[in-house]
């Protein structure tokens, strides 16, 4: 897991996207004061997360 501010993300967007895509990791995006605001993750990992979440909601 990595964390970066919105300002850092703007300056390093391509590298941040490469990192989450290649490493299958996620980045916490923070606002002023370091407050967590959002998550950057690869589309592949997001799709996997959605599928897992759907299966966990489904009655057995």
DAPEZI-V549139 format. One record per residue. N is the residue number from 1. RES is the residue in three letters. PSI is psi in radians with two decimals (NA if undefined). D_LAST is the distance of its C-alpha to the last C-alpha in Angstrom with 2 decimals. Layout:
n=N res=RES psi=PSI d_last=D_LAST
n=N res=RES psi=PSI d_last=D_LAST
This chain:
n=1 res=UNK psi=2.42 d_last=32.12
n=2 res=UNK psi=2.72 d_last=35.21
n=3 res=UNK psi=2.50 d_last=36.50
n=4 res=UNK psi=2.70 d_last=39.21
n=5 res=UNK psi=2.87 d_last=40.84
n=6 res=UNK psi=-0.68 d_last=40.83
n=7 res=UNK psi=-0.80 d_last=44.47
n=8 res=UNK psi=-0.72 d_last=43.73
n=9 res=UNK psi=-0.75 d_last=40.95
n=10 res=UNK psi=-0.74 d_last=43.43
n=11 res=UNK psi=-0.46 d_last=45.92
n=12 res=UNK psi=0.60 d_last=43.53
n=13 res=UNK psi=-0.84 d_last=40.84
n=14 res=UNK psi=-0.77 d_last=41.19
n=15 res=UNK psi=-0.67 d_last=41.09
n=16 res=UNK psi=-0.73 d_last=38.06
n=17 res=UNK psi=-0.74 d_last=36.13
n=18 res=UNK psi=-0.76 d_last=37.32
n=19 res=UNK psi=-0.86 d_last=36.19
n=20 res=UNK psi=-0.53 d_last=32.58
n=21 res=UNK psi=-0.80 d_last=32.36
n=22 res=UNK psi=-0.68 d_last=33.99
n=23 res=UNK psi=-0.10 d_last=32.67
n=24 res=UNK psi=0.81 d_last=29.05
n=25 res=UNK psi=3.11 d_last=29.77
n=26 res=UNK psi=2.81 d_last=29.89
n=27 res=UNK psi=2.26 d_last=32.78
n=28 res=UNK psi=2.23 d_last=32.89
n=29 res=UNK psi=2.22 d_last=35.40
n=30 res=UNK psi=2.70 d_last=37.51
n=31 res=UNK psi=-3.02 d_last=39.89
n=32 res=UNK psi=2.46 d_last=43.23
n=33 res=UNK psi=0.08 d_last=43.22
n=34 res=UNK psi=0.22 d_last=40.31
n=35 res=UNK psi=2.14 d_last=37.66
n=36 res=UNK psi=2.38 d_last=34.38
n=37 res=UNK psi=-0.56 d_last=33.78
n=38 res=UNK psi=3.03 d_last=31.59
n=39 res=UNK psi=2.41 d_last=30.02
n=40 res=UNK psi=2.15 d_last=31.19
n=41 res=UNK psi=2.81 d_last=28.87
n=42 res=UNK psi=2.72 d_last=28.97
n=43 res=UNK psi=-0.67 d_last=27.33
n=44 res=UNK psi=-0.79 d_last=25.55
n=45 res=UNK psi=-0.64 d_last=24.10
n=46 res=UNK psi=-0.76 d_last=23.19
n=47 res=UNK psi=-0.71 d_last=21.32
n=48 res=UNK psi=-0.75 d_last=19.38
n=49 res=UNK psi=-0.77 d_last=18.69
n=50 res=UNK psi=-0.75 d_last=17.54
n=51 res=UNK psi=-0.77 d_last=15.10
n=52 res=UNK psi=-0.79 d_last=13.67
n=53 res=UNK psi=-0.71 d_last=13.60
n=54 res=UNK psi=-0.80 d_last=11.85
n=55 res=UNK psi=-0.63 d_last=8.99
n=56 res=UNK psi=-0.46 d_last=8.83
n=57 res=UNK psi=-0.45 d_last=9.00
n=58 res=UNK psi=2.39 d_last=6.32
n=59 res=UNK psi=2.49 d_last=3.78
n=60 res=UNK psi=NA d_last=0.00
